Amino acid sequence: MADKINTILFDFDGTLLDTNELIIQTFMAVLGKHYPGRFDREDCLSFIGPSLKETFDSIDPAMTEQLVREYREWNAEMHDEMVAEYPAVTETLRLLKAKGLKLAVVSTKRRDVLARGMALMGVEDVFDCVIGLDDVTRPKPDPEPLQKAMDLLGAEPSRTLMVGDNSHDIEGGKNAGTRTAGVAWSAKGEAFLAKFEPDYMLHGMGDLLEIVDSQVKAR
């Protein structure tokens, strides 16, 4: 029997908060302005997960700084009206906290944007630490952000679960030696996420309660 999970690291966008439409619309607005007709929604879906720098470097490195700035401005203006919590997220987080689990956010978003999303959800008090893009040198799938969170929490990889909606989350967990859980509500689809062989696949956030209680594989 594996060591019982006592720490859960969560990606944020697309895992706890549904920001998918906001992200897609932001990319469409910014890229449509500079490269009319070149990108569609399907293209923008592939940009969910990597850091903005990685995405814009792959498109036009000479424009990365400007594109990141425009993305952040448009995204910030539209953020509050275009995002929504996924079902049962806040309730599940509070139940996990009540069970004594250590909880953290490990995201490729900046801390100020994460703080805004957490405030909208009313979960600022739930997390023991938050690791954003500005806290690390190398974002997921590099293990650095996960390791930093575990160091701050005094957590062991064998007793830690990384939960996310993208390949970066699953690969980051594997690279850091944690167990991993994909979310079936990923914008890229359950089948896409399953290719990266997470230990668990969540079909609702409440599945985590069963996993931490029983440690039975939920794939």
C-alpha positions as CSV (number, residue, x, y, z in Angstrom):
1,M,0.0,0.0,0.0
2,A,1.4,3.4,-1.0
3,D,1.9,6.1,1.6
4,K,-1.3,7.9,2.2
5,I,-1.7,11.3,0.4
6,N,-1.4,14.2,2.9
7,T,-0.6,17.0,0.4
8,I,-2.4,18.1,-2.8
9,L,-1.0,20.6,-5.3
10,F,-3.5,22.2,-7.6
11,D,-3.1,23.9,-11.0
12,F,-5.5,26.8,-11.0
13,D,-6.7,27.8,-14.5
14,G,-8.8,25.1,-16.1
15,T,-8.6,23.0,-12.9
16,L,-10.3,25.0,-10.1
17,L,-11.5,28.1,-12.1
18,D,-12.9,27.9,-15.6
19,T,-10.8,30.5,-17.4
20,N,-10.8,28.6,-20.7
21,E,-13.1,31.0,-22.6
22,L,-11.3,34.0,-21.2
23,I,-7.9,32.6,-22.3
24,I,-9.1,31.7,-25.8
25,Q,-10.8,35.1,-26.3
26,T,-7.7,36.9,-25.1
27,F,-5.5,35.0,-27.5
28,M,-8.0,35.6,-30.3
29,A,-8.1,39.3,-29.6
30,V,-4.3,39.9,-29.3
31,L,-3.2,37.5,-32.2
32,G,-6.1,38.6,-34.4
33,K,-4.9,42.2,-34.1
34,H,-1.3,41.4,-35.2
35,Y,-1.8,38.3,-37.4
36,P,-5.3,38.6,-38.9
37,G,-6.8,35.2,-40.0
38,R,-3.7,33.2,-39.0
39,F,-5.1,31.7,-35.7
40,D,-8.5,30.1,-34.9
41,R,-10.0,28.8,-31.7
42,E,-8.5,25.4,-32.1
43,D,-5.0,26.9,-32.4
44,C,-5.6,28.9,-29.2
45,L,-6.6,25.8,-27.4
46,S,-3.1,24.5,-27.8
47,F,-1.8,27.6,-26.0
48,I,-3.5,26.7,-22.8
49,G,-0.9,25.4,-20.3
50,P,2.5,26.8,-21.4
51,S,3.6,30.1,-20.1
52,L,2.8,33.2,-22.2
53,K,6.5,33.6,-23.0
54,E,6.8,30.1,-24.3
55,T,3.6,30.5,-26.4
56,F,4.6,33.9,-27.9
57,D,8.2,32.9,-28.4
58,S,6.9,30.0,-30.6
59,I,4.9,32.5,-32.7
60,D,7.1,35.5,-33.0
61,P,10.0,35.9,-30.6
62,A,10.6,39.5,-31.6
63,M,7.1,40.4,-30.5
64,T,6.9,38.4,-27.3
65,E,7.3,41.3,-24.9
66,Q,4.6,43.4,-26.6
67,L,2.2,40.4,-27.0
68,V,2.5,39.4,-23.3
69,R,1.8,43.0,-22.3
70,E,-1.3,43.2,-24.5
71,Y,-2.5,39.8,-23.4
72,R,-2.3,40.7,-19.8
73,E,-4.1,44.0,-20.3
74,W,-7.0,42.5,-22.2
75,N,-7.2,39.5,-19.9
76,A,-7.3,41.7,-16.8
77,E,-10.0,43.9,-18.2
78,M,-12.3,40.9,-19.0
79,H,-11.3,38.6,-16.2
80,D,-14.1,38.9,-13.6
81,E,-17.0,38.7,-16.1
82,M,-15.6,35.7,-18.1
83,V,-14.5,33.2,-15.4
84,A,-16.5,30.8,-13.2
85,E,-15.7,28.2,-10.6
86,Y,-16.1,24.5,-11.6
87,P,-18.8,22.6,-9.8
88,A,-18.1,21.6,-6.1
89,V,-14.6,23.1,-6.1
90,T,-14.8,25.3,-3.1
91,E,-16.8,22.8,-1.1
92,T,-14.3,20.0,-1.8
93,L,-11.3,22.3,-1.0
94,R,-12.8,23.1,2.4
95,L,-13.6,19.5,3.1
96,L,-10.0,18.5,2.3
97,K,-8.7,21.2,4.5
98,A,-11.0,20.0,7.3
99,K,-9.4,16.5,6.9
100,G,-6.0,18.1,7.7
101,L,-4.5,17.9,4.2
102,K,-1.9,20.5,3.1
103,L,-3.1,22.3,0.0
104,A,-1.2,24.5,-2.5
105,V,-1.6,26.1,-5.9
106,V,1.2,25.6,-8.4
107,S,0.5,27.5,-11.5
108,T,2.1,29.1,-14.6
109,K,0.1,32.3,-13.9
110,R,1.5,35.3,-12.0
111,R,0.7,35.6,-8.3
112,D,-1.4,38.7,-8.8
113,V,-3.7,37.0,-11.3
114,L,-4.0,34.0,-9.1
115,A,-4.9,36.2,-6.1
116,R,-7.7,37.8,-8.2
117,G,-9.1,34.4,-9.1
118,M,-8.9,33.0,-5.6
119,A,-10.6,36.2,-4.2
120,L,-13.5,35.7,-6.7
121,M,-13.9,32.1,-5.4
122,G,-13.4,33.1,-1.8
123,V,-10.7,30.5,-1.1
124,E,-7.7,32.7,-0.2
125,D,-7.7,31.1,3.3
126,V,-7.7,27.5,2.0
127,F,-4.2,27.2,0.6
128,D,-1.1,26.9,2.7
129,C,1.1,28.3,-0.1
130,V,0.8,29.6,-3.7
131,I,3.5,29.2,-6.3
132,G,3.1,31.4,-9.4
133,L,5.2,32.0,-12.5
134,D,7.1,34.8,-10.7
135,D,8.2,32.5,-7.9
136,V,10.3,30.2,-10.2
137,T,12.9,30.2,-12.9
138,R,11.6,27.2,-14.7
139,P,7.8,26.6,-14.9
140,K,6.0,23.2,-15.2
141,P,6.7,20.6,-16.5
142,D,10.0,21.3,-14.8
143,P,9.8,20.0,-11.2
144,E,11.0,23.3,-9.7
145,P,7.6,24.8,-8.9
146,L,6.3,21.6,-7.4
147,Q,9.5,21.1,-5.4
148,K,9.3,24.6,-4.1
149,A,5.8,24.1,-2.9
150,M,6.7,20.8,-1.2
151,D,9.7,22.4,0.4
152,L,7.5,25.1,1.9
153,L,5.0,22.6,3.1
154,G,7.5,20.1,4.4
155,A,5.8,17.5,2.1
156,E,7.2,14.3,0.7
157,P,6.7,13.5,-3.0
158,S,5.4,10.0,-2.3
159,R,2.6,11.5,-0.2
160,T,1.8,14.4,-2.6
161,L,-0.7,14.5,-5.4
162,M,-0.5,17.0,-8.3
163,V,-3.9,17.8,-9.8
164,G,-4.2,19.5,-13.2
165,D,-5.9,19.9,-16.6
166,N,-2.9,19.8,-18.8
167,S,0.1,17.7,-19.8
168,H,2.4,20.2,-18.0
169,D,0.7,19.3,-14.7
170,I,1.0,15.5,-15.2
171,E,4.5,15.6,-16.5
172,G,5.5,18.1,-13.8
173,G,4.2,15.7,-11.2
174,K,6.0,12.8,-12.6
175,N,9.2,14.8,-12.8
176,A,8.9,15.8,-9.2
177,G,8.1,12.3,-8.1
178,T,4.5,12.9,-6.9
179,R,1.3,11.1,-7.8
180,T,-0.8,12.8,-10.4
181,A,-4.5,13.3,-11.2
182,G,-5.9,14.7,-14.4
183,V,-9.3,16.4,-14.6
184,A,-11.8,15.1,-17.1
185,W,-13.2,18.6,-17.6
186,S,-9.9,19.7,-19.3
187,A,-10.5,21.9,-22.3
188,K,-8.3,19.6,-24.3
189,G,-10.4,16.6,-23.3
190,E,-10.1,13.6,-21.1
191,A,-8.6,11.4,-23.9
192,F,-5.8,13.9,-24.4
193,L,-4.9,14.0,-20.7
194,A,-5.1,10.2,-20.4
195,K,-2.2,9.9,-22.9
196,F,0.1,11.2,-20.2
197,E,-1.0,8.4,-17.8
198,P,-2.0,10.2,-14.6
199,D,-2.5,7.9,-11.6
200,Y,-6.1,9.2,-11.3
201,M,-8.7,10.8,-13.6
202,L,-11.2,13.0,-11.7
203,H,-14.7,13.3,-13.2
204,G,-15.7,15.7,-10.5
205,M,-13.6,17.5,-7.9
206,G,-15.4,15.5,-5.2
207,D,-13.6,12.4,-6.4
208,L,-10.6,13.7,-4.4
209,L,-12.4,12.9,-1.2
210,E,-12.7,9.3,-2.1
211,I,-9.1,9.1,-3.3
212,V,-7.6,10.6,-0.1
213,D,-9.9,8.4,2.1
214,S,-9.4,5.1,0.3
215,Q,-6.3,5.6,-1.9
216,V,-8.1,3.4,-4.5
217,K,-7.1,4.2,-8.1
218,A,-9.8,6.2,-9.8
219,R,-8.6,5.9,-13.4
